[in-house]
């Protein structure tokens, strides 16, 4: 799950870049995370990674967290990022100091855009997970198992013994696909964050006087 916080945002940010005035950046990015957070113990992964789960759970939670993040956490993160401490330079490099410009007008337009942005974020998460998990839960309560050949492929890379401790190197195919996705998407997310920072896009996107074509 940790890679969810960096890798799954790549396509979400691309959508924001493509449709800057039609997508809420915070909502779509948070939406890509929520399916992996089983906030209520009675809800399992099958539900949170389904279309009905995105509608019932991801969208409302994302809207709530978007409001809280934009209003309280974004200014705090910006303030922390701007402190003259060398260890905080990466935060400024990737634009976290610009989070203070995020939308704080929670009107009808915000709720409309945030709602479908959250929906797109949740669906993006599910689509990215499909090739890298043994089950597809999108149509829950109907659970679709991947073909038996794929599910049971285990890649074995050998083993070594160190101080009488045997270390075995093996991984399921779907787990390997997940790792490859992460290695591919994480650099893209970081690149896009830097791209946004260099062009001051967060400030432009959230300026009422700025016209974005």
Buried (B, 14 or more C-beta within 10 A) or exposed (E): EEBBBBBBBBBBBBBBBEEBEEBBBBBBBBBBBBBBBBEEEEBEBBBBBBBEBBEBBBBEBBBEBBBEBBEEBBBEBBEEBBEEEEEBEEBBBBBBBBBBBBBEEBEEEBBEBBBBBBBBBBBBBBEBBBBBBBBBBBEBEEEEEBEEEBBEEEEEEEEEEEEEEEEEEEBBBBBBBBEEBBEEBBEBBBEBBEEBBEEBBBBBBBEEEEEEE
